[in-house]
Amino acid sequence: MKGTGIVREVDELGRIVIPKELRKVMDIKVKDPIEIFTEGSAIILKKYSPGCIFCERVNDVIRFKENNICTDCLKQLKNDD
């Protein structure tokens, strides 16, 4: 994990603001869905992407090491070996 030096307080409704600089770097736009994970005592936020990481197809997608890969791209990866 890489520290940013940015600290934000949780408001009365349990919300935090993701700083504009981080949203820009991570390409997070208004209304983008965010996935929430936990690892030990850490909370991890990740931009949600339901499609394949290579072609963005959303059908026949499997989850592999926290990434979505469609069956077609998976076949191509296997053939590259």
A tleap script that builds the chain and sets N, CA, C and O, in Angstrom:
source leaprc.protein.ff14SB
mol = sequence {
  NMET LYS GLY THR GLY ILE VAL ARG GLU VAL
  ASP GLU LEU GLY ARG ILE VAL ILE PRO LYS
  GLU LEU ARG LYS VAL MET ASP ILE LYS VAL
  LYS ASP PRO ILE GLU ILE PHE THR GLU GLY
  SER ALA ILE ILE LEU LYS LYS TYR SER PRO
  GLY CYS ILE PHE CYS GLU ARG VAL ASN ASP
  VAL ILE ARG PHE LYS GLU ASN ASN ILE CYS
  THR ASP CYS LEU LYS GLN LEU LYS ASN ASP
  CASP
}
set mol.1.N position { 0.838 -1.176 0.000 }
set mol.1.CA position { 0.000 0.000 0.000 }
set mol.1.C position { 0.883 1.239 0.000 }
set mol.1.O position { 1.917 1.273 0.668 }
set mol.2.N position { 0.477 2.243 -0.743 }
set mol.2.CA position { 1.246 3.473 -0.842 }
set mol.2.C position { 0.495 4.586 -0.112 }
set mol.2.O position { -0.674 4.839 -0.405 }
set mol.3.N position { 1.149 5.243 0.821 }
set mol.3.CA position { 0.533 6.351 1.558 }
set mol.3.C position { 0.437 7.600 0.696 }
set mol.3.O position { 1.284 7.842 -0.164 }
set mol.4.N position { -0.617 8.400 0.939 }
set mol.4.CA position { -0.794 9.642 0.187 }
set mol.4.C position { -0.550 10.872 1.050 }
set mol.4.O position { -0.342 11.968 0.530 }
set mol.5.N position { -0.574 10.691 2.372 }
set mol.5.CA position { -0.430 11.835 3.265 }
set mol.5.C position { -1.722 12.622 3.426 }
set mol.5.O position { -1.735 13.658 4.090 }
set mol.6.N position { -2.800 12.148 2.832 }
set mol.6.CA position { -4.094 12.827 2.898 }
set mol.6.C position { -4.928 12.190 3.999 }
set mol.6.O position { -5.044 10.967 4.068 }
set mol.7.N position { -5.506 13.018 4.857 }
set mol.7.CA position { -6.365 12.540 5.938 }
set mol.7.C position { -7.714 13.219 5.810 }
set mol.7.O position { -7.789 14.433 5.624 }
set mol.8.N position { -8.775 12.441 5.909 }
set mol.8.CA position { -10.135 12.975 5.840 }
set mol.8.C position { -10.926 12.460 7.022 }
set mol.8.O position { -10.703 11.337 7.474 }
set mol.9.N position { -11.859 13.273 7.536 }
set mol.9.CA position { -12.727 12.858 8.630 }
set mol.9.C position { -14.011 12.257 8.083 }
set mol.9.O position { -14.484 12.631 7.010 }
set mol.10.N position { -14.568 11.314 8.844 }
set mol.10.CA position { -15.860 10.729 8.510 }
set mol.10.C position { -16.932 11.690 9.017 }
set mol.10.O position { -16.868 12.147 10.159 }
set mol.11.N position { -17.932 12.002 8.160 }
set mol.11.CA position { -18.987 12.929 8.589 }
set mol.11.C position { -20.076 12.200 9.381 }
set mol.11.O position { -19.976 10.996 9.619 }
set mol.12.N position { -21.106 12.929 9.782 }
set mol.12.CA position { -22.179 12.381 10.622 }
set mol.12.C position { -22.910 11.220 9.953 }
set mol.12.O position { -23.474 10.372 10.644 }
set mol.13.N position { -22.911 11.168 8.646 }
set mol.13.CA position { -23.591 10.101 7.915 }
set mol.13.C position { -22.648 8.950 7.533 }
set mol.13.O position { -23.051 8.033 6.816 }
set mol.14.N position { -21.392 8.996 8.011 }
set mol.14.CA position { -20.442 7.932 7.730 }
set mol.14.C position { -19.714 8.079 6.407 }
set mol.14.O position { -19.099 7.128 5.925 }
set mol.15.N position { -19.781 9.264 5.818 }
set mol.15.CA position { -19.161 9.483 4.501 }
set mol.15.C position { -17.772 10.089 4.639 }
set mol.15.O position { -17.463 10.784 5.607 }
set mol.16.N position { -16.947 9.803 3.641 }
set mol.16.CA position { -15.666 10.494 3.486 }
set mol.16.C position { -15.598 11.018 2.062 }
set mol.16.O position { -16.262 10.493 1.168 }
set mol.17.N position { -14.805 12.039 1.856 }
set mol.17.CA position { -14.626 12.605 0.521 }
set mol.17.C position { -13.292 12.100 -0.031 }
set mol.17.O position { -12.255 12.202 0.624 }
set mol.18.N position { -13.342 11.553 -1.246 }
set mol.18.CA position { -12.109 11.161 -1.930 }
set mol.18.C position { -11.587 12.421 -2.614 }
set mol.18.O position { -12.279 12.997 -3.453 }
set mol.19.N position { -10.382 12.856 -2.268 }
set mol.19.CA position { -9.856 14.104 -2.822 }
set mol.19.C position { -9.835 14.114 -4.354 }
set mol.19.O position { -9.628 13.089 -5.004 }
set mol.20.N position { -10.056 15.306 -4.898 }
set mol.20.CA position { -10.121 15.484 -6.345 }
set mol.20.C position { -8.867 14.954 -7.042 }
set mol.20.O position { -8.958 14.344 -8.106 }
set mol.21.N position { -7.706 15.187 -6.445 }
set mol.21.CA position { -6.452 14.745 -7.054 }
set mol.21.C position { -6.432 13.223 -7.216 }
set mol.21.O position { -6.000 12.712 -8.250 }
set mol.22.N position { -6.900 12.503 -6.197 }
set mol.22.CA position { -6.932 11.043 -6.277 }
set mol.22.C position { -7.980 10.557 -7.267 }
set mol.22.O position { -7.744 9.599 -8.002 }
set mol.23.N position { -9.136 11.212 -7.289 }
set mol.23.CA position { -10.171 10.830 -8.256 }
set mol.23.C position { -9.656 11.003 -9.676 }
set mol.23.O position { -9.930 10.175 -10.544 }
set mol.24.N position { -8.918 12.067 -9.912 }
set mol.24.CA position { -8.378 12.318 -11.251 }
set mol.24.C position { -7.350 11.254 -11.629 }
set mol.24.O position { -7.397 10.706 -12.731 }
set mol.25.N position { -6.430 10.964 -10.727 }
set mol.25.CA position { -5.385 9.970 -10.990 }
set mol.25.C position { -5.992 8.588 -11.222 }
set mol.25.O position { -5.527 7.838 -12.080 }
set mol.26.N position { -7.035 8.252 -10.450 }
set mol.26.CA position { -7.658 6.930 -10.531 }
set mol.26.C position { -8.810 6.883 -11.537 }
set mol.26.O position { -9.485 5.861 -11.661 }
set mol.27.N position { -9.035 7.988 -12.257 }
set mol.27.CA position { -10.092 8.089 -13.265 }
set mol.27.C position { -11.467 7.735 -12.692 }
set mol.27.O position { -12.223 6.966 -13.285 }
set mol.28.N position { -11.774 8.314 -11.524 }
set mol.28.CA position { -13.071 8.113 -10.876 }
set mol.28.C position { -13.918 9.345 -11.138 }
set mol.28.O position { -13.561 10.461 -10.760 }
set mol.29.N position { -15.050 9.116 -11.793 }
set mol.29.CA position { -15.971 10.202 -12.141 }
set mol.29.C position { -17.173 10.183 -11.199 }
set mol.29.O position { -17.396 9.199 -10.494 }
set mol.30.N position { -17.944 11.268 -11.187 }
set mol.30.CA position { -19.171 11.335 -10.397 }
set mol.30.C position { -20.087 10.187 -10.818 }
set mol.30.O position { -20.269 9.941 -12.010 }
set mol.31.N position { -20.648 9.502 -9.864 }
set mol.31.CA position { -21.574 8.370 -10.047 }
set mol.31.C position { -20.874 7.053 -10.409 }
set mol.31.O position { -21.557 6.046 -10.598 }
set mol.32.N position { -19.544 7.023 -10.511 }
set mol.32.CA position { -18.845 5.764 -10.748 }
set mol.32.C position { -19.033 4.852 -9.542 }
set mol.32.O position { -18.934 5.311 -8.404 }
set mol.33.N position { -19.302 3.568 -9.771 }
set mol.33.CA position { -19.413 2.643 -8.642 }
set mol.33.C position { -18.027 2.310 -8.086 }
set mol.33.O position { -17.053 2.198 -8.831 }
set mol.34.N position { -17.960 2.157 -6.767 }
set mol.34.CA position { -16.719 1.846 -6.082 }
set mol.34.C position { -16.912 0.555 -5.297 }
set mol.34.O position { -17.893 0.418 -4.566 }
set mol.35.N position { -15.989 -0.392 -5.441 }
set mol.35.CA position { -16.020 -1.625 -4.651 }
set mol.35.C position { -15.299 -1.367 -3.337 }
set mol.35.O position { -14.342 -0.595 -3.283 }
set mol.36.N position { -15.766 -2.019 -2.279 }
set mol.36.CA position { -15.167 -1.873 -0.958 }
set mol.36.C position { -14.682 -3.238 -0.492 }
set mol.36.O position { -15.453 -4.197 -0.452 }
set mol.37.N position { -13.410 -3.324 -0.141 }
set mol.37.CA position { -12.799 -4.551 0.350 }
set mol.37.C position { -12.201 -4.281 1.723 }
set mol.37.O position { -11.965 -3.130 2.089 }
set mol.38.N position { -11.961 -5.336 2.474 }
set mol.38.CA position { -11.206 -5.215 3.719 }
set mol.38.C position { -10.051 -6.199 3.669 }
set mol.38.O position { -10.157 -7.284 3.097 }
set mol.39.N position { -8.952 -5.797 4.278 }
set mol.39.CA position { -7.783 -6.674 4.402 }
set mol.39.C position { -7.171 -6.380 5.759 }
set mol.39.O position { -6.527 -5.348 5.948 }
set mol.40.N position { -7.373 -7.282 6.693 }
set mol.40.CA position { -6.939 -7.019 8.057 }
set mol.40.C position { -7.709 -5.822 8.586 }
set mol.40.O position { -8.940 -5.825 8.584 }
set mol.41.N position { -6.998 -4.801 9.038 }
set mol.41.CA position { -7.655 -3.600 9.553 }
set mol.41.C position { -7.771 -2.506 8.492 }
set mol.41.O position { -8.173 -1.386 8.806 }
set mol.42.N position { -7.424 -2.814 7.243 }
set mol.42.CA position { -7.468 -1.819 6.166 }
set mol.42.C position { -8.784 -1.907 5.393 }
set mol.42.O position { -9.325 -2.994 5.191 }
set mol.43.N position { -9.287 -0.758 4.968 }
set mol.43.CA position { -10.428 -0.671 4.067 }
set mol.43.C position { -9.875 -0.248 2.717 }
set mol.43.O position { -9.163 0.752 2.625 }
set mol.44.N position { -10.194 -0.996 1.674 }
set mol.44.CA position { -9.652 -0.739 0.339 }
set mol.44.C position { -10.802 -0.356 -0.589 }
set mol.44.O position { -11.797 -1.075 -0.684 }
set mol.45.N position { -10.663 0.768 -1.264 }
set mol.45.CA position { -11.646 1.229 -2.235 }
set mol.45.C position { -11.071 1.019 -3.626 }
set mol.45.O position { -9.905 1.322 -3.878 }
set mol.46.N position { -11.905 0.494 -4.538 }
set mol.46.CA position { -11.447 0.254 -5.903 }
set mol.46.C position { -12.574 0.605 -6.864 }
set mol.46.O position { -13.733 0.266 -6.625 }
set mol.47.N position { -12.230 1.281 -7.944 }
set mol.47.CA position { -13.227 1.586 -8.963 }
set mol.47.C position { -13.787 0.275 -9.490 }
set mol.47.O position { -13.034 -0.610 -9.899 }
set mol.48.N position { -15.114 0.150 -9.479 }
set mol.48.CA position { -15.764 -1.091 -9.899 }
set mol.48.C position { -15.807 -1.172 -11.408 }
set mol.48.O position { -16.203 -0.222 -12.084 }
set mol.49.N position { -15.399 -2.306 -11.927 }
set mol.49.CA position { -15.436 -2.544 -13.359 }
set mol.49.C position { -15.965 -3.953 -13.591 }
set mol.49.O position { -15.234 -4.922 -13.384 }
set mol.50.N position { -17.228 -4.090 -14.019 }
set mol.50.CA position { -17.802 -5.417 -14.176 }
set mol.50.C position { -17.307 -6.158 -15.411 }
set mol.50.O position { -17.475 -7.374 -15.507 }
set mol.51.N position { -16.707 -5.451 -16.350 }
set mol.51.CA position { -16.285 -6.050 -17.608 }
set mol.51.C position { -14.865 -6.571 -17.584 }
set mol.51.O position { -14.121 -6.370 -16.624 }
set mol.52.N position { -14.512 -7.239 -18.655 }
set mol.52.CA position { -13.175 -7.795 -18.853 }
set mol.52.C position { -12.139 -6.662 -18.822 }
set mol.52.O position { -12.357 -5.597 -19.401 }
set mol.53.N position { -11.018 -6.900 -18.147 }
set mol.53.CA position { -9.986 -5.861 -18.053 }
set mol.53.C position { -9.317 -5.586 -19.394 }
set mol.53.O position { -8.677 -4.548 -19.566 }
set mol.54.N position { -9.460 -6.511 -20.348 }
set mol.54.CA position { -8.833 -6.324 -21.647 }
set mol.54.C position { -9.781 -5.731 -22.692 }
set mol.54.O position { -9.424 -4.788 -23.398 }
set mol.55.N position { -11.005 -6.297 -22.785 }
set mol.55.CA position { -11.901 -5.866 -23.863 }
set mol.55.C position { -13.197 -5.210 -23.351 }
set mol.55.O position { -14.003 -4.727 -24.146 }
set mol.56.N position { -13.393 -5.195 -22.023 }
set mol.56.CA position { -14.548 -4.593 -21.361 }
set mol.56.C position { -15.865 -5.334 -21.603 }
set mol.56.O position { -16.928 -4.833 -21.238 }
set mol.57.N position { -15.808 -6.501 -22.202 }
set mol.57.CA position { -17.001 -7.324 -22.399 }
set mol.57.C position { -17.554 -7.733 -21.037 }
set mol.57.O position { -16.784 -8.043 -20.128 }
set mol.58.N position { -18.877 -7.738 -20.886 }
set mol.58.CA position { -19.479 -8.070 -19.588 }
set mol.58.C position { -20.111 -9.459 -19.550 }
set mol.58.O position { -20.520 -9.913 -18.482 }
set mol.59.N position { -20.199 -10.143 -20.690 }
set mol.59.CA position { -20.745 -11.498 -20.717 }
set mol.59.C position { -19.633 -12.527 -20.592 }
set mol.59.O position { -18.514 -12.298 -21.051 }
set mol.60.N position { -19.939 -13.655 -19.972 }
set mol.60.CA position { -18.980 -14.759 -19.813 }
set mol.60.C position { -17.680 -14.288 -19.154 }
set mol.60.O position { -16.584 -14.590 -19.626 }
set mol.61.N position { -17.824 -13.547 -18.064 }
set mol.61.CA position { -16.671 -13.001 -17.345 }
set mol.61.C position { -16.431 -13.824 -16.084 }
set mol.61.O position { -17.369 -14.173 -15.367 }
set mol.62.N position { -15.151 -14.129 -15.824 }
set mol.62.CA position { -14.785 -14.805 -14.581 }
set mol.62.C position { -13.868 -13.879 -13.784 }
set mol.62.O position { -13.234 -12.986 -14.346 }
set mol.63.N position { -13.807 -14.096 -12.493 }
set mol.63.CA position { -12.966 -13.288 -11.607 }
set mol.63.C position { -11.646 -14.028 -11.412 }
set mol.63.O position { -11.643 -15.207 -11.059 }
set mol.64.N position { -10.518 -13.340 -11.641 }
set mol.64.CA position { -9.200 -13.937 -11.454 }
set mol.64.C position { -8.286 -12.917 -10.804 }
set mol.64.O position { -7.999 -11.873 -11.390 }
set mol.65.N position { -7.827 -13.212 -9.596 }
set mol.65.CA position { -6.919 -12.327 -8.849 }
set mol.65.C position { -7.411 -10.878 -8.852 }
set mol.65.O position { -6.680 -9.965 -9.235 }
set mol.66.N position { -8.658 -10.680 -8.421 }
set mol.66.CA position { -9.287 -9.363 -8.292 }
set mol.66.C position { -9.520 -8.651 -9.624 }
set mol.66.O position { -9.750 -7.442 -9.642 }
set mol.67.N position { -9.465 -9.380 -10.735 }
set mol.67.CA position { -9.741 -8.803 -12.051 }
set mol.67.C position { -10.762 -9.669 -12.775 }
set mol.67.O position { -10.842 -10.876 -12.548 }
set mol.68.N position { -11.536 -9.042 -13.647 }
set mol.68.CA position { -12.497 -9.760 -14.474 }
set mol.68.C position { -11.881 -10.026 -15.843 }
set mol.68.O position { -11.313 -9.131 -16.469 }
set mol.69.N position { -12.004 -11.282 -16.300 }
set mol.69.CA position { -11.487 -11.670 -17.615 }
set mol.69.C position { -12.562 -12.474 -18.317 }
set mol.69.O position { -13.101 -13.423 -17.747 }
set mol.70.N position { -12.883 -12.101 -19.567 }
set mol.70.CA position { -13.886 -12.863 -20.322 }
set mol.70.C position { -13.245 -14.146 -20.846 }
set mol.70.O position { -12.023 -14.256 -20.941 }
set mol.71.N position { -14.085 -15.099 -21.179 }
set mol.71.CA position { -13.573 -16.403 -21.632 }
set mol.71.C position { -12.777 -16.290 -22.933 }
set mol.71.O position { -11.821 -17.038 -23.140 }
set mol.72.N position { -13.164 -15.364 -23.809 }
set mol.72.CA position { -12.418 -15.196 -25.069 }
set mol.72.C position { -10.994 -14.705 -24.812 }
set mol.72.O position { -10.043 -15.239 -25.383 }
set mol.73.N position { -10.841 -13.696 -23.960 }
set mol.73.CA position { -9.503 -13.175 -23.652 }
set mol.73.C position { -8.685 -14.210 -22.892 }
set mol.73.O position { -7.471 -14.303 -23.077 }
set mol.74.N position { -9.352 -14.995 -22.029 }
set mol.74.CA position { -8.653 -16.052 -21.309 }
set mol.74.C position { -8.097 -17.094 -22.283 }
set mol.74.O position { -6.969 -17.557 -22.116 }
set mol.75.N position { -8.874 -17.459 -23.288 }
set mol.75.CA position { -8.398 -18.397 -24.312 }
set mol.75.C position { -7.201 -17.833 -25.059 }
set mol.75.O position { -6.244 -18.552 -25.345 }
set mol.76.N position { -7.260 -16.530 -25.378 }
set mol.76.CA position { -6.131 -15.901 -26.071 }
set mol.76.C position { -4.881 -15.912 -25.209 }
set mol.76.O position { -3.780 -16.146 -25.706 }
set mol.77.N position { -5.052 -15.658 -23.908 }
set mol.77.CA position { -3.904 -15.691 -22.995 }
set mol.77.C position { -3.303 -17.091 -22.938 }
set mol.77.O position { -2.081 -17.241 -22.940 }
set mol.78.N position { -4.140 -18.106 -22.888 }
set mol.78.CA position { -3.651 -19.489 -22.849 }
set mol.78.C position { -2.908 -19.835 -24.134 }
set mol.78.O position { -1.909 -20.554 -24.088 }
set mol.79.N position { -3.374 -19.338 -25.282 }
set mol.79.CA position { -2.734 -19.633 -26.560 }
set mol.79.C position { -1.408 -18.910 -26.728 }
set mol.79.O position { -0.576 -19.332 -27.531 }
set mol.80.N position { -1.193 -17.820 -25.979 }
set mol.80.CA position { 0.067 -17.079 -26.059 }
set mol.80.C position { 1.212 -17.803 -25.349 }
set mol.80.O position { 2.379 -17.454 -25.531 }
set mol.81.N position { 0.874 -18.820 -24.535 }
set mol.81.CA position { 1.920 -19.547 -23.793 }
set mol.81.C position { 2.790 -20.367 -24.691 }
set mol.81.O position { 3.711 -21.033 -24.219 }
savepdb mol mol.pdb
quit
